Amino acid sequence: MLLQDSAYFTGPPLSDELIRRAEESLGVKLPRSYLDVLRERNGGTPVNRCCPTPFPTSWAPDHFEIHAVLGVGGSRGIDTPDGSAYLVAEWGYPEVGVVVCAMPSGGHDAVMLDYSECGPVGEPAVAYVDEDRVPRRVAASFAEFLGMLVACDGEPPTR
């Protein structure tokens, strides 16, 4: 299981209707690799939470950490009133796509599906947005992003 159970971040079982409503609300087609993860568990804390980067972040010289992958629906989904659109407006993130991860910083940085190159129905890249609000591409797809995640310092490696 990629995502661990989390009453706070795990939404209702994913259905075609939840997906349809989320995509309609967000104005984008969600990538299959993201939806495949949500079909197993609709949001939750990943086993591996650190993403290595070739650039420094405001939190570390060579990585950032995610707290959870956000699901669809429920109380914390990307399409809810406190979801992606709210986070983009509240924190001033660039309007390139959808916020899909909760961060330990509580909003100072974000991980987003970046539709700026592919359009709303293409396969989005994954971008990290730091305090400077510049989207930095970290993966060509959500599947690639998940494959990059490693155990954080002090945690046993898992795969």
N, C-alpha and C positions, 0 to 999 in steps of 0.2 A: 504494500500500500504506500503510495507516494505521499498522501496527506494523512495526518493523524487526526483523530476525532477531536473536535473542539466545539463545545456547545456555543461558544461565542461566535465562531466564524462559519460553522457548518449550517447550511440552509436545508430546505426540504429536498427530497429526492428529485433529481433533474428529470424534467419531462419535456417533450416536444413543445408543449404549450408554454412552459416557462422560457424556453429558448426563444420561441417566436416573439413573445412579449418583450423580452430583454433586447433582442435585436431591433425590434420596432422602436422601442424607447430610446435606445442608444444610437440608432441610425447607421449601424454597421452589421456586417456578417461576422459572427464570432468564429475564430479559427477552430478547425476540427480538433487539433491537439489539445487546446484548452478545454473544449467540451468533453473530450475523452476522459480527461482527468476528473472533471466535474461529475461525470457519470459514475465514477467509482465513489467519490465523496464530493459533495457540492460545497467546496470551500473547506479550508482547514490549514493547520500548521504543517509545512513540509518537514520531512525527516531531515533533509539537508537544506540549510537556510542561507548559506553564504555564496555570493556570486563573485568570482574573481574578475577583476577589470584591469585593462592595460593602462588605466588612468587613475589618479588619486581621487578620492571622494572626500567630502567634508567630514566623513566618519572614519576613514581608514586610508592608508596609502595605496592599497591594491585590491579592495573589494567593497561590497556593500552587503548588508544583511536584510532579508525579508522576514517578517513576522508571520504572515499567512498569505495564501492564495485566496482571493475573494471569489465567492461563488455567484450564483444567480438567484434572485428572489430572497425570501426570508427577511431577516432584519438587517443583515450586513451585505447583501448582494450588490453587485456593480450597478444594478438597475434600480435600486431603491432610492428613496428621497435623500438618504445619507451616502449614496453610492458615488460612482465616478463623476457624474455631472456636478454634484455638490462639491466634491473634492477639488475638481479643476477650478471651479469658481472661487471657493474658499481660500485655496492655497496659491492661486495664480499659476497653475501649471499650464504649459503650452497646450493649445487645443489641437493636438495631433492624434488623439485617440481616447483610449479607455484605461483608467487606472485599474489594475488587476491584482495588486498586492498591498497588504497592510504592512507598514514599516515600523520598526522599533522607535523611530524618531517621532512618530505621531503626526506626520504630515510635512516635515521639513524636506523630505525627499519622496520620490515615488518611482514605481515601475509601471510602465504603460505599454499597451498594445499600440504601436505607432502605425497609423494608416496613411501617413503623409505621402508616401511614395506609391502605395498600391491602390489607394482609393477605398471607399467603404465596403466593397465586396471582395477585395483581394486578400492575400495572405499578409497580415501585418508583421512587421519586425517588432522586436521588444526593445524599448528604450528605457534608460535610467535617467531620471530628472533629479538633479541635485538642487541645492539652495539657490544656485544661479539661474535656475529654470531653463537651462539648455538641455534639450533631449540628446542623449548620447546613446547611439545604437550599441547594444550589448549582444544581441543575437538576431539572426535572420528570421527566426520563427519562435513561437512559444515552446515547441518541442525542443529546439536547440537550447533555449534558455533553461528549461528543466534539466537537461542533460549537463549543463554547466554547474549546477548547484552542488556544493560540497559541504561537508561538516564544518562548522565554525570552530575557531581555535578553542582548544580545551574539550572538545566533544569527540567521541570516537567516530571514525569514518564509517559510513554506511553506504551500501549500494544494493 
